[in-house]
Amino acid sequence: MKLPELFLIGAAIAAAQPVETAVVVSRTVSRTSRLPAELYPYMKVDLRAKVTGFVESIDVDRGSVVRQGQVIARLSAPELAAQIAEVEAKAAAVDGQRAEAEARAMAAQSTYERLKAASATPGVIAGNELVLAEKALEAANAHVKSLDSAREAARAAILPLRELQSYLEVKAPFDGIVTERTAHPGALAGPGAGNAPLAVIEQQSRLRLVVAVPEADAAGIARGTVVPFRVPAHAGVTFRGAVARLPNTVDPKTRAMVVELDVANPNLTLAPGMYAEADWPVRKARPSLLVPATAVATTTERSFVIRVAGGRAEWVNVAKGGTFGELVEVTGALAAGDIVVKRATDEIRDGSAINVR
């Protein structure tokens, strides 16, 4: 037998070799993707003085548990105290002047009423005496009213100073833990970012779990979804958080959406700054196409499945997605119901005859 005839016989045998096939199925799938995450305090504040003053005392230190409204530090402001004393002295002086003016007004009222009664008898008083008494009464009452206005102005001037004085007691804005203390008695403190905070307070009974979710996995998640996660500090323990804040925007640099979950932490088991791994639930908005994992052949140049059409092999380029048991998600020019070779290999050439077993 000649050599070309042997090649033809071998090709015929290869073409006649039966292959096992599978059907492309469409199914709505969900899977979990393990994503890195980090824990943050639910609230954090750099506690600064609202007015400039010297620290008299600071009653907390790193690790102190504080309650909302608790005094953290007390300041002294000698200049403010002097201003308050000056304004109070002016207010007291106005009060004294008003008391005198009110006494004169009462005397003028009495004189006017006496002269008015006497004027009922002709010839008892001169005609202009009653007029002069009435003018004196009006002037006295007007003086009292002007001092009333001055007294109100003096009291109004005290109020903002009293408010500033109340700021000399620096209080915790919420329940939390002091994580930093940077001030000591005698230090000068004041408002503004240029001044160091007196202390840093964090709310740790609730935490934020921040997860950067890849764009491909960000669809279909809803607020309230419970997501399990773990931290290296507590090996073997699974914690849970609920999706609370979805920005609905993808960072163009990282191609990820930063999602925040609320985590209850009443016993302070977890701590801000801890690294975590979250089992992120991935839900596809549309059904996925699935084939047996063995139906996808991979070379250095491509991944493909071999579709059987008209008794011949047709290579179809695909991209692999998630794995679900023995099936794998694929995207490409396929449709549900297509027949593919169950165990694909590049030895089955594109366009070659297929004998379905």
C-alpha positions in Angstrom: 0.0 0.0 0.0 1.3 3.4 -1.0 2.0 6.1 1.7 -0.7 8.7 0.5 -3.3 5.9 0.8 -2.2 5.3 4.4 -2.7 9.0 5.2 -6.2 8.9 3.6 -7.2 5.9 5.6 -5.9 7.5 8.8 -7.8 10.7 8.1 -10.9 8.7 7.5 -10.5 6.8 10.7 -10.0 10.0 12.6 -13.0 11.6 11.0 -15.1 8.6 11.9 -14.0 8.7 15.5 -17.1 9.3 17.6 -17.3 12.2 20.1 -19.5 12.8 23.1 -21.5 16.0 23.1 -23.3 18.3 25.6 -26.0 20.9 25.3 -25.4 24.6 26.0 -27.8 25.6 28.8 -29.1 28.9 29.9 -29.5 29.5 33.7 -29.6 32.3 36.2 -26.6 31.7 38.4 -25.2 33.2 41.5 -21.8 32.7 43.1 -19.6 34.2 45.7 -16.4 36.0 45.0 -13.9 36.4 47.8 -13.0 40.1 47.9 -10.6 42.0 50.2 -12.2 44.5 52.6 -11.3 46.8 55.5 -13.1 47.8 58.7 -13.6 51.4 59.6 -15.2 53.1 62.6 -18.8 54.0 62.0 -18.1 57.6 63.1 -14.8 59.3 63.8 -14.1 62.8 65.0 -11.0 64.9 65.7 -12.1 66.7 68.8 -10.9 70.3 68.7 -11.6 73.3 70.9 -14.1 75.8 69.5 -12.4 78.7 71.3 -8.8 79.5 72.0 -7.7 78.7 75.5 -5.3 76.8 77.8 -6.0 73.2 78.7 -6.8 73.1 82.4 -7.6 69.4 82.5 -8.2 66.5 80.2 -10.1 63.7 81.8 -9.6 60.9 79.2 -6.7 58.9 77.6 -6.2 56.4 74.9 -8.7 53.6 75.3 -11.2 55.5 77.5 -14.8 54.7 76.9 -16.9 57.9 76.7 -20.6 58.8 76.5 -22.3 61.4 74.5 -22.1 64.7 76.4 -19.3 63.6 78.7 -16.7 66.4 79.4 -13.5 65.4 77.7 -11.4 68.5 78.6 -11.7 71.9 80.3 -10.1 75.0 79.0 -9.4 78.4 80.6 -9.6 81.7 78.6 -8.6 84.7 80.8 -9.4 87.2 78.1 -12.9 85.8 77.6 -13.5 85.9 81.4 -12.4 89.6 81.4 -14.8 90.4 78.5 -17.7 88.7 80.3 -16.9 90.6 83.6 -16.8 93.9 81.7 -20.1 93.3 79.9 -21.7 92.2 83.2 -20.5 95.3 84.9 -22.0 97.5 82.2 -25.3 95.5 82.4 -25.3 96.0 86.2 -24.7 99.7 85.8 -27.6 100.0 83.4 -29.8 98.1 85.9 -28.9 100.6 88.6 -29.6 103.6 86.3 -33.0 102.1 85.4 -34.0 101.6 89.0 -33.2 105.3 89.7 -35.1 106.4 86.5 -38.1 104.3 87.5 -38.1 105.8 91.0 -38.1 109.3 89.4 -40.9 108.3 87.0 -43.0 107.1 89.9 -42.4 110.4 91.7 -43.3 112.4 88.6 -46.5 110.2 88.2 -47.4 111.0 91.8 -46.8 114.8 91.3 -48.8 114.8 88.2 -51.8 113.0 89.7 -51.7 115.3 92.8 -51.7 118.4 90.7 -54.4 117.1 88.4 -56.6 116.5 91.4 -55.9 119.9 92.7 -56.6 121.6 89.4 -60.3 120.6 89.7 -60.6 123.5 92.2 -60.2 126.8 90.4 -57.3 129.0 91.6 -55.5 126.3 93.7 -52.6 125.9 91.2 -51.2 127.9 88.4 -52.4 127.0 84.9 -49.0 125.9 83.7 -48.1 123.7 86.7 -50.1 120.8 85.5 -48.6 121.1 82.0 -45.1 121.1 83.4 -45.9 118.1 85.6 -47.2 116.2 82.6 -44.1 117.0 80.5 -41.9 115.9 83.4 -43.8 112.6 83.6 -43.5 111.9 79.9 -39.7 112.6 80.0 -39.3 110.3 83.0 -41.2 107.5 81.3 -39.2 108.0 78.1 -35.9 107.8 80.0 -37.1 104.5 81.6 -37.9 103.1 78.2 -34.5 104.1 76.8 -32.8 102.4 79.7 -35.0 99.3 79.1 -33.5 99.2 75.6 -30.0 99.7 76.9 -30.6 96.9 79.4 -31.8 94.5 76.7 -28.7 95.4 74.6 -26.4 94.7 77.5 -28.0 91.3 78.1 -27.8 90.5 74.4 -24.1 91.3 74.5 -23.6 88.7 77.3 -25.3 85.8 75.5 -22.7 85.2 72.8 -19.9 85.5 75.4 -21.7 83.0 77.6 -22.0 80.6 74.6 -18.3 80.9 74.0 -17.7 80.3 77.7 -19.7 77.1 77.4 -17.3 75.9 74.8 -14.5 75.9 77.4 -15.9 72.5 78.3 -15.2 70.1 75.4 -17.7 67.3 75.3 -18.0 64.0 73.4 -20.4 64.3 70.5 -21.3 60.5 70.6 -20.7 57.3 72.5 -17.3 55.9 71.6 -13.7 55.2 72.5 -10.8 57.6 72.7 -8.2 56.3 70.2 -5.7 59.2 70.5 -5.0 61.9 73.0 -2.6 64.7 71.9 -3.2 67.4 74.5 -2.0 67.9 78.1 -2.7 70.5 80.8 -1.1 73.8 80.0 -1.2 73.4 76.3 -2.8 76.1 74.1 -5.8 74.8 72.2 -7.9 76.4 69.6 -10.2 75.9 66.6 -9.1 75.3 63.0 -7.3 72.5 61.2 -4.0 74.2 62.0 -4.4 73.2 65.7 -3.9 69.7 66.8 -7.0 67.9 68.1 -7.4 67.4 71.9 -8.4 63.8 71.3 -9.8 61.5 68.6 -13.0 59.6 69.3 -14.3 56.6 67.3 -17.7 54.9 67.4 -16.8 51.2 67.4 -20.0 49.6 68.5 -21.0 49.8 64.9 -18.4 49.5 62.1 -18.3 50.1 58.3 -17.0 47.3 56.2 -15.7 48.8 53.0 -15.5 46.5 49.9 -14.1 47.5 46.5 -16.4 45.4 44.2 -15.1 44.8 40.7 -17.3 46.2 38.0 -18.1 42.7 36.7 -19.4 41.7 40.1 -21.3 44.9 41.1 -24.6 44.2 39.3 -27.7 42.9 41.1 -26.7 43.7 44.7 -29.3 45.3 46.9 -29.3 47.3 50.1 -29.9 45.0 53.1 -28.1 42.0 51.5 -26.2 40.2 54.2 -22.6 39.4 53.4 -20.4 37.0 55.4 -16.8 37.9 56.0 -13.7 36.8 58.1 -10.7 38.5 59.7 -7.3 36.9 60.4 -7.5 37.9 64.0 -10.4 35.5 64.6 -9.6 32.5 62.5 -12.6 30.2 61.8 -15.2 32.8 62.9 -17.6 34.2 60.3 -19.0 37.7 60.8 -21.8 39.3 58.9 -22.6 42.8 57.6 -25.5 44.3 55.7 -25.1 46.3 52.6 -26.0 49.9 53.6 -24.5 52.3 51.1 -24.2 51.8 47.3 -22.7 54.8 45.5 -23.8 53.4 42.1 -20.6 54.7 40.5 -17.4 52.9 39.4 -14.0 54.3 39.9 -12.5 54.8 36.4 -9.0 54.0 37.8 -9.7 50.8 39.6 -12.9 49.8 37.7 -14.5 49.0 41.1 -17.4 50.2 43.1 -16.8 51.0 46.7 -19.6 49.6 48.8 -20.2 50.0 52.5 -21.7 47.5 54.9 -22.9 48.1 58.4 -21.5 45.7 61.0 -22.9 45.4 64.5 -20.0 45.2 67.0 -21.5 45.5 70.5 -18.7 43.5 72.3 -16.0 45.3 70.4 -14.7 42.0 69.0 -13.7 43.6 65.8 -11.5 46.7 65.5 -11.2 49.5 62.9 -8.3 48.9 60.5 -8.7 45.1 60.5 -8.2 43.5 57.1 -11.1 41.3 56.1 -12.2 38.9 53.3 -15.8 39.1 52.2 -17.8 36.4 50.4 -19.4 38.8 47.9 -22.6 37.4 46.3 -22.5 37.8 42.6 -25.8 37.9 40.8 -26.1 38.2 37.1 -28.8 40.5 35.7 -29.4 38.1 32.8 -29.2 34.3 32.5 -25.8 32.8 31.8 -24.7 30.2 29.2 -23.2 27.1 30.8 -21.2 24.3 29.4 -19.2 21.4 30.9 -15.8 22.7 32.1 -14.2 20.0 29.8 -15.9 21.6 26.8 -13.6 24.6 26.8 -10.3 24.1 25.2 -7.5 26.6 25.8 -4.4 27.3 23.7 -1.8 30.0 24.0 -3.9 32.1 21.6 -7.5 31.5 22.6 -10.2 29.7 24.6 -12.9 28.0 22.5 -15.6 25.4 22.4 -16.3 23.1 19.5 -19.9 23.5 18.3 -21.4 20.6 16.2 -23.2 22.1 13.2 -24.2 20.0 10.2 -22.0 17.1 11.3 -18.9 19.3 11.3 -16.7 21.0 14.0 -17.0 24.7 14.4 -14.6 26.5 16.7 -16.3 29.3 18.7 -14.1 31.6 20.7 -15.4 32.1 24.3 -14.4 33.8 27.5 -14.7 31.8 30.7 -16.6 33.1 33.8 -17.5 31.5 37.1 -17.4 27.8 37.8 -20.6 26.0 39.1 -19.8 22.4 39.9 -18.9 20.7 36.7 -20.2 23.6 34.6 -18.5 26.8 33.6 -20.0 30.1 32.5 -19.0 31.2 29.0 -19.6 34.2 26.8 -19.3 34.2 23.1 -21.3 33.5 19.9 -23.3 30.7 21.4 -27.0 30.2 22.1 -28.9 28.0 24.5 -29.5 24.6 22.9 -26.3 24.6 20.8 -24.5 21.2 20.8 -20.8 21.3 21.7 -18.2 18.6 22.0 -18.1 17.6 25.7 -14.3 17.1 25.7 -12.8 19.6 23.4 -9.3 19.5 22.1 -7.4 21.3 19.4 -6.9 17.9 17.7 -10.5 18.2 16.5 -9.8 20.7 13.7 -12.2 23.4 12.8 -14.4 22.2 9.9 -13.6 18.5 10.4 -16.3 15.9 10.2 -17.9 15.0 13.6 -19.4 11.6 14.3 -21.7 12.2 17.3 -21.8 9.3 19.7 
